[in-house]
Amino acid sequence: MYVGTLSFDLLLGDVRSLKEKRSIVRPIVAELQRKYAVSVAEVGDQNIHRRALIGLAVVSGDAGHVTDVLDRCERLVAARPEVELLSVRRRFHGEDD
């Protein structure tokens, strides 16, 4: 079994309320879930208007599949024009861990 995780630190554009923040973060989370069948949620900075921390996890029996899904998810988030991707932290856990 292989487990891969990503943590996205995002800077949001001209956001003035938590309601506006949710209107940006929720579609990103929903698209990642729908397209790649990953577990994903906003996991930090919930009370800060212009920042978001999104965590994502994928589990598979194939290490190549985990790497491919993580790469695709990272590209999807990086391509979103309404957010600036400040950093991505990737972790990979294999059978030997």
C-alpha positions in Angstrom: 0.0 0.0 0.0 1.2 3.5 -0.9 -0.1 6.8 0.6 0.7 10.2 -0.9 -0.2 13.5 0.6 -0.1 17.1 -0.5 -0.4 20.3 1.6 -1.2 23.4 -0.4 -0.5 26.9 1.1 -2.6 29.3 -1.0 -2.8 33.1 -1.1 -6.3 34.2 -2.3 -6.9 37.2 -4.4 -9.1 40.2 -3.4 -11.0 38.4 -0.6 -12.7 40.5 2.0 -14.8 38.0 4.0 -14.8 34.3 5.0 -17.9 33.9 2.7 -15.9 35.0 -0.3 -13.0 32.7 0.8 -15.4 29.7 0.9 -16.6 30.6 -2.6 -13.1 30.1 -3.9 -11.9 27.2 -1.8 -15.0 25.0 -2.0 -14.9 24.7 -5.9 -11.2 23.7 -5.8 -11.9 21.0 -3.1 -14.9 19.7 -5.1 -13.0 19.6 -8.4 -10.1 17.7 -6.9 -12.5 15.2 -5.3 -14.5 14.8 -8.5 -11.7 14.5 -11.0 -9.2 12.4 -9.0 -11.2 10.6 -6.3 -8.9 11.9 -3.5 -9.6 12.9 0.1 -9.3 16.6 0.4 -10.3 19.3 2.8 -9.4 22.8 4.0 -7.2 21.9 7.0 -5.9 25.2 8.3 -6.1 29.0 8.2 -9.9 28.8 8.4 -10.3 32.2 10.0 -7.8 34.1 7.8 -9.5 35.7 4.8 -6.7 35.7 2.3 -5.0 32.4 3.1 -6.0 28.8 2.8 -4.3 25.5 3.7 -5.7 22.5 1.8 -4.7 18.9 2.6 -5.1 16.0 0.1 -4.4 12.3 0.4 -4.5 9.4 -2.0 -4.0 5.7 -1.4 -3.2 3.0 -4.0 -1.5 -0.3 -4.4 0.7 1.2 -7.1 3.4 3.8 -6.3 3.3 5.1 -9.9 -0.4 5.8 -9.7 0.0 7.7 -6.4 2.8 9.9 -8.0 0.7 10.5 -11.1 -2.4 11.6 -9.1 -0.4 13.9 -6.9 1.3 15.5 -9.9 -2.1 16.1 -11.6 -3.6 17.5 -8.4 -0.7 19.9 -8.0 -1.0 21.1 -11.6 -4.7 21.7 -11.2 -4.3 23.9 -8.1 -1.3 25.7 -9.6 -3.4 26.5 -12.8 -6.2 28.2 -10.9 -6.1 31.9 -11.7 -7.9 33.0 -8.5 -5.2 31.7 -6.1 -1.5 32.0 -5.8 0.2 28.7 -4.8 2.8 29.8 -2.2 4.1 26.3 -1.4 3.3 22.6 -1.7 4.5 20.0 0.7 4.5 16.4 -0.6 4.8 13.3 1.4 5.0 9.7 0.2 4.7 6.6 2.4 5.5 3.2 1.0 5.4 -0.4 2.2 8.8 0.0 3.9 7.7 2.8 6.2 
